[in-house]
C-alpha cells in the first residue's frame, strides 16, 4: 500500500506542475482573442492577471486538501 500512496502523491504534484502555466496561457489566450475581437489592448493583460490568480488559488486549494483516501 505505501507504493500506491506514493504514486498518488506523484500524480497530484505532477498535475500541479502544469496547473499554473496552463491557467496563465488560457487567461492570456482569452484576453488576446477578446483584444482582437473588440480592437482593444488591455484585455490580454487583465485576463493574464486573472489566469495567474486562478492558477494560484487552485494550487492552494489542491495543496490544502488532505490525503485521507
C-alpha positions in Angstrom: 0.0 0.0 0.0 2.7 2.6 0.6 3.8 2.3 -3.0 0.2 3.2 -4.1 0.2 6.3 -1.9 3.5 7.4 -3.3 2.2 7.1 -6.9 -0.9 9.1 -5.9 1.2 11.8 -4.4 3.4 11.8 -7.5 0.4 12.2 -9.7 -1.0 15.0 -7.6 2.2 17.1 -7.7 2.9 16.3 -11.3 -0.5 17.7 -12.2 0.1 20.8 -10.1 3.3 21.4 -12.2 1.0 22.1 -15.2 -1.8 24.0 -13.4 -0.3 27.5 -13.2 1.3 27.6 -16.6 -1.9 26.3 -18.2 -4.2 28.7 -16.4 -1.9 31.6 -17.4 -1.9 30.6 -21.1 -5.6 30.1 -21.1 -6.2 33.5 -19.5 -3.8 35.2 -21.9 -5.4 33.4 -24.9 -8.9 34.6 -23.9 -7.7 38.1 -23.4 -5.8 38.1 -26.7 -8.9 36.8 -28.5 -11.0 39.5 -27.0 -8.5 42.2 -27.8 -8.6 41.2 -31.4 -12.4 41.0 -31.4 -13.0 44.4 -29.7 -9.9 46.2 -31.1 -8.6 46.9 -27.6 -5.1 46.5 -26.0 -5.8 46.0 -22.3 -7.9 42.8 -22.1 -4.9 40.5 -22.6 -3.3 41.9 -19.5 -6.5 41.8 -17.5 -7.1 38.1 -18.4 -3.4 37.3 -17.9 -3.7 38.5 -14.3 -6.9 36.6 -13.9 -5.3 33.5 -15.1 -2.4 33.9 -12.7 -4.8 34.5 -9.8 -6.9 31.5 -10.8 -3.9 29.2 -11.0 -2.5 30.3 -7.7 -5.9 29.9 -6.0 -6.4 26.4 -7.4 -2.9 25.4 -6.5 -3.5 26.5 -2.9 -6.8 24.6 -2.8 -5.2 21.4 -4.1 -2.3 21.6 -1.7 -4.6 22.2 1.3 -6.7 19.1 0.6 -5.9 16.2 2.9 -4.9 12.8 1.5 -7.2 10.6 3.7 -8.1 8.2 0.9 
